[in-house]
Amino acid sequence: MELIPSSGGVFEVTVNENKIYSKDETGIFPEVEEIIKKMETL
């Protein structure tokens, strides 16, 4: 796992080079359970 700092309010979660969540696309921060569920389906 690696945390890559950014700027401008962008929050994205990427697993094995696959973006599974983007705050930029949804406009909201995800719930923890939502991220875990998406990770389990990979």
mmCIF file as Biopython writes it, N, C-alpha, C and O atoms, coordinates in Angstrom:
data_model
#
loop_
_atom_site.group_PDB
_atom_site.id
_atom_site.type_symbol
_atom_site.label_atom_id
_atom_site.label_alt_id
_atom_site.label_comp_id
_atom_site.label_asym_id
_atom_site.label_entity_id
_atom_site.label_seq_id
_atom_site.pdbx_PDB_ins_code
_atom_site.Cartn_x
_atom_site.Cartn_y
_atom_site.Cartn_z
_atom_site.occupancy
_atom_site.B_iso_or_equiv
_atom_site.auth_seq_id
_atom_site.auth_asym_id
_atom_site.pdbx_PDB_model_num
ATOM 1   N N  . MET A ? 1  ? 0.848   -1.166 0.000   1.0 0.0 1  A 1 
ATOM 2   C CA . MET A ? 1  ? 0.000   0.000  0.000   1.0 0.0 1  A 1 
ATOM 3   C C  . MET A ? 1  ? 0.896   1.232  0.000   1.0 0.0 1  A 1 
ATOM 4   O O  . MET A ? 1  ? 1.957   1.248  0.624   1.0 0.0 1  A 1 
ATOM 5   N N  . GLU A ? 2  ? 0.454   2.256  -0.706  1.0 0.0 2  A 1 
ATOM 6   C CA . GLU A ? 2  ? 1.233   3.477  -0.804  1.0 0.0 2  A 1 
ATOM 7   C C  . GLU A ? 2  ? 0.295   4.676  -0.793  1.0 0.0 2  A 1 
ATOM 8   O O  . GLU A ? 2  ? -0.712  4.686  -1.502  1.0 0.0 2  A 1 
ATOM 9   N N  . LEU A ? 3  ? 0.616   5.671  -0.003  1.0 0.0 3  A 1 
ATOM 10  C CA . LEU A ? 3  ? -0.135  6.916  0.036   1.0 0.0 3  A 1 
ATOM 11  C C  . LEU A ? 3  ? 0.602   7.930  -0.814  1.0 0.0 3  A 1 
ATOM 12  O O  . LEU A ? 3  ? 1.772   8.228  -0.574  1.0 0.0 3  A 1 
ATOM 13  N N  . ILE A ? 4  ? -0.092  8.457  -1.809  1.0 0.0 4  A 1 
ATOM 14  C CA . ILE A ? 4  ? 0.515   9.434  -2.703  1.0 0.0 4  A 1 
ATOM 15  C C  . ILE A ? 4  ? -0.150  10.781 -2.467  1.0 0.0 4  A 1 
ATOM 16  O O  . ILE A ? 4  ? -1.302  10.972 -2.857  1.0 0.0 4  A 1 
ATOM 17  N N  . PRO A ? 5  ? 0.560   11.728 -1.831  1.0 0.0 5  A 1 
ATOM 18  C CA . PRO A ? 5  ? -0.014  13.044 -1.559  1.0 0.0 5  A 1 
ATOM 19  C C  . PRO A ? 5  ? -0.368  13.785 -2.843  1.0 0.0 5  A 1 
ATOM 20  O O  . PRO A ? 5  ? 0.270   13.606 -3.881  1.0 0.0 5  A 1 
ATOM 21  N N  . SER A ? 6  ? -1.387  14.610 -2.749  1.0 0.0 6  A 1 
ATOM 22  C CA . SER A ? 6  ? -1.819  15.411 -3.878  1.0 0.0 6  A 1 
ATOM 23  C C  . SER A ? 6  ? -2.256  16.766 -3.356  1.0 0.0 6  A 1 
ATOM 24  O O  . SER A ? 6  ? -2.107  17.055 -2.168  1.0 0.0 6  A 1 
ATOM 25  N N  . SER A ? 7  ? -2.788  17.587 -4.224  1.0 0.0 7  A 1 
ATOM 26  C CA . SER A ? 7  ? -3.304  18.875 -3.796  1.0 0.0 7  A 1 
ATOM 27  C C  . SER A ? 7  ? -4.582  19.176 -4.561  1.0 0.0 7  A 1 
ATOM 28  O O  . SER A ? 7  ? -4.910  18.489 -5.528  1.0 0.0 7  A 1 
ATOM 29  N N  . GLY A ? 8  ? -5.292  20.190 -4.135  1.0 0.0 8  A 1 
ATOM 30  C CA . GLY A ? 8  ? -6.496  20.598 -4.850  1.0 0.0 8  A 1 
ATOM 31  C C  . GLY A ? 8  ? -7.750  19.871 -4.423  1.0 0.0 8  A 1 
ATOM 32  O O  . GLY A ? 8  ? -8.774  19.975 -5.098  1.0 0.0 8  A 1 
ATOM 33  N N  . GLY A ? 9  ? -7.704  19.132 -3.316  1.0 0.0 9  A 1 
ATOM 34  C CA . GLY A ? 9  ? -8.903  18.467 -2.810  1.0 0.0 9  A 1 
ATOM 35  C C  . GLY A ? 9  ? -9.259  17.176 -3.524  1.0 0.0 9  A 1 
ATOM 36  O O  . GLY A ? 9  ? -10.379 16.686 -3.381  1.0 0.0 9  A 1 
ATOM 37  N N  . VAL A ? 10 ? -8.337  16.617 -4.286  1.0 0.0 10 A 1 
ATOM 38  C CA . VAL A ? 10 ? -8.605  15.365 -4.984  1.0 0.0 10 A 1 
ATOM 39  C C  . VAL A ? 10 ? -8.361  14.209 -4.030  1.0 0.0 10 A 1 
ATOM 40  O O  . VAL A ? 10 ? -7.318  14.139 -3.381  1.0 0.0 10 A 1 
ATOM 41  N N  . PHE A ? 11 ? -9.334  13.297 -3.947  1.0 0.0 11 A 1 
ATOM 42  C CA . PHE A ? 11 ? -9.210  12.104 -3.111  1.0 0.0 11 A 1 
ATOM 43  C C  . PHE A ? 11 ? -9.566  10.920 -3.984  1.0 0.0 11 A 1 
ATOM 44  O O  . PHE A ? 11 ? -10.711 10.781 -4.415  1.0 0.0 11 A 1 
ATOM 45  N N  . GLU A ? 12 ? -8.581  10.060 -4.249  1.0 0.0 12 A 1 
ATOM 46  C CA . GLU A ? 12 ? -8.815  8.884  -5.068  1.0 0.0 12 A 1 
ATOM 47  C C  . GLU A ? 12 ? -8.225  7.670  -4.379  1.0 0.0 12 A 1 
ATOM 48  O O  . GLU A ? 12 ? -7.209  7.758  -3.690  1.0 0.0 12 A 1 
ATOM 49  N N  . VAL A ? 13 ? -8.884  6.526  -4.578  1.0 0.0 13 A 1 
ATOM 50  C CA . VAL A ? 13 ? -8.383  5.266  -4.061  1.0 0.0 13 A 1 
ATOM 51  C C  . VAL A ? 13 ? -8.079  4.381  -5.256  1.0 0.0 13 A 1 
ATOM 52  O O  . VAL A ? 13 ? -8.942  4.120  -6.094  1.0 0.0 13 A 1 
ATOM 53  N N  . THR A ? 14 ? -6.834  3.925  -5.318  1.0 0.0 14 A 1 
ATOM 54  C CA . THR A ? 14 ? -6.388  3.080  -6.408  1.0 0.0 14 A 1 
ATOM 55  C C  . THR A ? 14 ? -5.817  1.792  -5.836  1.0 0.0 14 A 1 
ATOM 56  O O  . THR A ? 14 ? -5.023  1.818  -4.896  1.0 0.0 14 A 1 
ATOM 57  N N  . VAL A ? 15 ? -6.227  0.662  -6.409  1.0 0.0 15 A 1 
ATOM 58  C CA . VAL A ? 15 ? -5.726  -0.645 -5.990  1.0 0.0 15 A 1 
ATOM 59  C C  . VAL A ? 15 ? -5.152  -1.332 -7.218  1.0 0.0 15 A 1 
ATOM 60  O O  . VAL A ? 15 ? -5.845  -1.513 -8.220  1.0 0.0 15 A 1 
ATOM 61  N N  . ASN A ? 16 ? -3.888  -1.711 -7.136  1.0 0.0 16 A 1 
ATOM 62  C CA . ASN A ? 16 ? -3.211  -2.368 -8.263  1.0 0.0 16 A 1 
ATOM 63  C C  . ASN A ? 16 ? -3.417  -1.594 -9.567  1.0 0.0 16 A 1 
ATOM 64  O O  . ASN A ? 16 ? -3.739  -2.173 -10.604 1.0 0.0 16 A 1 
ATOM 65  N N  . GLU A ? 17 ? -3.229  -0.306 -9.493  1.0 0.0 17 A 1 
ATOM 66  C CA . GLU A ? 17 ? -3.347  0.605  -10.636 1.0 0.0 17 A 1 
ATOM 67  C C  . GLU A ? 17 ? -4.768  0.742  -11.179 1.0 0.0 17 A 1 
ATOM 68  O O  . GLU A ? 17 ? -4.961  1.295  -12.262 1.0 0.0 17 A 1 
ATOM 69  N N  . ASN A ? 18 ? -5.774  0.242  -10.436 1.0 0.0 18 A 1 
ATOM 70  C CA . ASN A ? 18 ? -7.175  0.390  -10.820 1.0 0.0 18 A 1 
ATOM 71  C C  . ASN A ? 18 ? -7.847  1.386  -9.884  1.0 0.0 18 A 1 
ATOM 72  O O  . ASN A ? 18 ? -7.906  1.165  -8.675  1.0 0.0 18 A 1 
ATOM 73  N N  . LYS A ? 19 ? -8.350  2.473  -10.440 1.0 0.0 19 A 1 
ATOM 74  C CA . LYS A ? 19 ? -9.039  3.463  -9.611  1.0 0.0 19 A 1 
ATOM 75  C C  . LYS A ? 19 ? -10.398 2.896  -9.208  1.0 0.0 19 A 1 
ATOM 76  O O  . LYS A ? 19 ? -11.223 2.561  -10.058 1.0 0.0 19 A 1 
ATOM 77  N N  . ILE A ? 20 ? -10.617 2.795  -7.885  1.0 0.0 20 A 1 
ATOM 78  C CA . ILE A ? 20 ? -11.897 2.261  -7.414  1.0 0.0 20 A 1 
ATOM 79  C C  . ILE A ? 20 ? -12.790 3.340  -6.826  1.0 0.0 20 A 1 
ATOM 80  O O  . ILE A ? 20 ? -13.977 3.112  -6.594  1.0 0.0 20 A 1 
ATOM 81  N N  . TYR A ? 21 ? -12.215 4.530  -6.580  1.0 0.0 21 A 1 
ATOM 82  C CA . TYR A ? 21 ? -13.045 5.621  -6.077  1.0 0.0 21 A 1 
ATOM 83  C C  . TYR A ? 21 ? -12.380 6.947  -6.393  1.0 0.0 21 A 1 
ATOM 84  O O  . TYR A ? 21 ? -11.159 7.080  -6.316  1.0 0.0 21 A 1 
ATOM 85  N N  . SER A ? 22 ? -13.200 7.930  -6.752  1.0 0.0 22 A 1 
ATOM 86  C CA . SER A ? 22 ? -12.699 9.267  -7.017  1.0 0.0 22 A 1 
ATOM 87  C C  . SER A ? 22 ? -13.672 10.298 -6.451  1.0 0.0 22 A 1 
ATOM 88  O O  . SER A ? 22 ? -14.816 10.386 -6.896  1.0 0.0 22 A 1 
ATOM 89  N N  . LYS A ? 23 ? -13.219 11.070 -5.477  1.0 0.0 23 A 1 
ATOM 90  C CA . LYS A ? 23 ? -14.033 12.153 -4.943  1.0 0.0 23 A 1 
ATOM 91  C C  . LYS A ? 23 ? -14.275 13.208 -6.011  1.0 0.0 23 A 1 
ATOM 92  O O  . LYS A ? 23 ? -15.318 13.863 -6.026  1.0 0.0 23 A 1 
ATOM 93  N N  . ASP A ? 24 ? -13.304 13.366 -6.905  1.0 0.0 24 A 1 
ATOM 94  C CA . ASP A ? 24 ? -13.441 14.327 -7.992  1.0 0.0 24 A 1 
ATOM 95  C C  . ASP A ? 24 ? -14.646 13.974 -8.876  1.0 0.0 24 A 1 
ATOM 96  O O  . ASP A ? 24 ? -15.342 14.864 -9.366  1.0 0.0 24 A 1 
ATOM 97  N N  . GLU A ? 25 ? -14.885 12.676 -9.076  1.0 0.0 25 A 1 
ATOM 98  C CA . GLU A ? 25 ? -16.002 12.227 -9.911  1.0 0.0 25 A 1 
ATOM 99  C C  . GLU A ? 25 ? -17.336 12.249 -9.182  1.0 0.0 25 A 1 
ATOM 100 O O  . GLU A ? 25 ? -18.366 12.548 -9.787  1.0 0.0 25 A 1 
ATOM 101 N N  . THR A ? 26 ? -17.333 11.931 -7.868  1.0 0.0 26 A 1 
ATOM 102 C CA . THR A ? 26 ? -18.590 11.832 -7.119  1.0 0.0 26 A 1 
ATOM 103 C C  . THR A ? 26 ? -18.944 13.101 -6.360  1.0 0.0 26 A 1 
ATOM 104 O O  . THR A ? 26 ? -20.117 13.373 -6.106  1.0 0.0 26 A 1 
ATOM 105 N N  . GLY A ? 27 ? -17.925 13.876 -5.998  1.0 0.0 27 A 1 
ATOM 106 C CA . GLY A ? 27 ? -18.154 15.098 -5.234  1.0 0.0 27 A 1 
ATOM 107 C C  . GLY A ? 27 ? -18.275 14.894 -3.733  1.0 0.0 27 A 1 
ATOM 108 O O  . GLY A ? 27 ? -18.458 15.860 -2.993  1.0 0.0 27 A 1 
ATOM 109 N N  . ILE A ? 28 ? -18.175 13.647 -3.270  1.0 0.0 28 A 1 
ATOM 110 C CA . ILE A ? 28 ? -18.288 13.353 -1.838  1.0 0.0 28 A 1 
ATOM 111 C C  . ILE A ? 28 ? -17.217 12.349 -1.419  1.0 0.0 28 A 1 
ATOM 112 O O  . ILE A ? 28 ? -16.707 11.586 -2.240  1.0 0.0 28 A 1 
ATOM 113 N N  . PHE A ? 29 ? -16.883 12.362 -0.117  1.0 0.0 29 A 1 
ATOM 114 C CA . PHE A ? 29 ? -15.969 11.365 0.419   1.0 0.0 29 A 1 
ATOM 115 C C  . PHE A ? 29 ? -16.745 10.063 0.609   1.0 0.0 29 A 1 
ATOM 116 O O  . PHE A ? 29 ? -17.924 10.096 0.964   1.0 0.0 29 A 1 
ATOM 117 N N  . PRO A ? 30 ? -16.105 8.923  0.380   1.0 0.0 30 A 1 
ATOM 118 C CA . PRO A ? 30 ? -16.787 7.632  0.531   1.0 0.0 30 A 1 
ATOM 119 C C  . PRO A ? 30 ? -16.872 7.210  1.991   1.0 0.0 30 A 1 
ATOM 120 O O  . PRO A ? 30 ? -16.096 7.668  2.829   1.0 0.0 30 A 1 
ATOM 121 N N  . GLU A ? 31 ? -17.812 6.341  2.277   1.0 0.0 31 A 1 
ATOM 122 C CA . GLU A ? 31 ? -17.852 5.678  3.571   1.0 0.0 31 A 1 
ATOM 123 C C  . GLU A ? 31 ? -16.792 4.577  3.544   1.0 0.0 31 A 1 
ATOM 124 O O  . GLU A ? 31 ? -16.502 4.014  2.488   1.0 0.0 31 A 1 
ATOM 125 N N  . VAL A ? 32 ? -16.222 4.276  4.696   1.0 0.0 32 A 1 
ATOM 126 C CA . VAL A ? 32 ? -15.184 3.239  4.782   1.0 0.0 32 A 1 
ATOM 127 C C  . VAL A ? 32 ? -15.701 1.922  4.228   1.0 0.0 32 A 1 
ATOM 128 O O  . VAL A ? 32 ? -14.994 1.232  3.493   1.0 0.0 32 A 1 
ATOM 129 N N  . GLU A ? 33 ? -16.931 1.574  4.579   1.0 0.0 33 A 1 
ATOM 130 C CA . GLU A ? 33 ? -17.514 0.312  4.138   1.0 0.0 33 A 1 
ATOM 131 C C  . GLU A ? 33 ? -17.607 0.231  2.615   1.0 0.0 33 A 1 
ATOM 132 O O  . GLU A ? 33 ? -17.443 -0.841 2.034   1.0 0.0 33 A 1 
ATOM 133 N N  . GLU A ? 34 ? -17.870 1.372  1.973   1.0 0.0 34 A 1 
ATOM 134 C CA . GLU A ? 34 ? -17.960 1.407  0.518   1.0 0.0 34 A 1 
ATOM 135 C C  . GLU A ? 34 ? -16.625 1.048  -0.129  1.0 0.0 34 A 1 
ATOM 136 O O  . GLU A ? 34 ? -16.577 0.287  -1.096  1.0 0.0 34 A 1 
ATOM 137 N N  . ILE A ? 35 ? -15.546 1.599  0.413   1.0 0.0 35 A 1 
ATOM 138 C CA . ILE A ? 35 ? -14.212 1.310  -0.119  1.0 0.0 35 A 1 
ATOM 139 C C  . ILE A ? 35 ? -13.850 -0.151 0.108   1.0 0.0 35 A 1 
ATOM 140 O O  . ILE A ? 35 ? -13.340 -0.815 -0.794  1.0 0.0 35 A 1 
ATOM 141 N N  . ILE A ? 36 ? -14.111 -0.647 1.300   1.0 0.0 36 A 1 
ATOM 142 C CA . ILE A ? 36 ? -13.808 -2.053 1.608   1.0 0.0 36 A 1 
ATOM 143 C C  . ILE A ? 36 ? -14.568 -2.978 0.679   1.0 0.0 36 A 1 
ATOM 144 O O  . ILE A ? 36 ? -13.999 -3.940 0.164   1.0 0.0 36 A 1 
ATOM 145 N N  . LYS A ? 37 ? -15.844 -2.706 0.458   1.0 0.0 37 A 1 
ATOM 146 C CA . LYS A ? 37 ? -16.658 -3.531 -0.425  1.0 0.0 37 A 1 
ATOM 147 C C  . LYS A ? 37 ? -16.105 -3.564 -1.840  1.0 0.0 37 A 1 
ATOM 148 O O  . LYS A ? 37 ? -16.056 -4.622 -2.467  1.0 0.0 37 A 1 
ATOM 149 N N  . LYS A ? 38 ? -15.684 -2.398 -2.348  1.0 0.0 38 A 1 
ATOM 150 C CA . LYS A ? 38 ? -15.118 -2.337 -3.695  1.0 0.0 38 A 1 
ATOM 151 C C  . LYS A ? 38 ? -13.795 -3.095 -3.774  1.0 0.0 38 A 1 
ATOM 152 O O  . LYS A ? 38 ? -13.494 -3.718 -4.792  1.0 0.0 38 A 1 
ATOM 153 N N  . MET A ? 39 ? -13.004 -3.042 -2.699  1.0 0.0 39 A 1 
ATOM 154 C CA . MET A ? 39 ? -11.729 -3.758 -2.679  1.0 0.0 39 A 1 
ATOM 155 C C  . MET A ? 39 ? -11.956 -5.256 -2.671  1.0 0.0 39 A 1 
ATOM 156 O O  . MET A ? 39 ? -11.192 -5.997 -3.290  1.0 0.0 39 A 1 
ATOM 157 N N  . GLU A ? 40 ? -12.987 -5.717 -1.987  1.0 0.0 40 A 1 
ATOM 158 C CA . GLU A ? 40 ? -13.275 -7.148 -1.891  1.0 0.0 40 A 1 
ATOM 159 C C  . GLU A ? 40 ? -13.728 -7.727 -3.226  1.0 0.0 40 A 1 
ATOM 160 O O  . GLU A ? 40 ? -13.586 -8.928 -3.454  1.0 0.0 40 A 1 
ATOM 161 N N  . THR A ? 41 ? -14.270 -6.894 -4.113  1.0 0.0 41 A 1 
ATOM 162 C CA . THR A ? 41 ? -14.762 -7.400 -5.392  1.0 0.0 41 A 1 
ATOM 163 C C  . THR A ? 41 ? -13.686 -7.487 -6.454  1.0 0.0 41 A 1 
ATOM 164 O O  . THR A ? 41 ? -13.938 -7.977 -7.555  1.0 0.0 41 A 1 
ATOM 165 N N  . LEU A ? 42 ? -12.478 -7.014 -6.137  1.0 0.0 42 A 1 
ATOM 166 C CA . LEU A ? 42 ? -11.392 -7.060 -7.125  1.0 0.0 42 A 1 
ATOM 167 C C  . LEU A ? 42 ? -10.828 -8.455 -7.253  1.0 0.0 42 A 1 
ATOM 168 O O  . LEU A ? 42 ? -9.907  -8.679 -8.039  1.0 0.0 42 A 1 
#
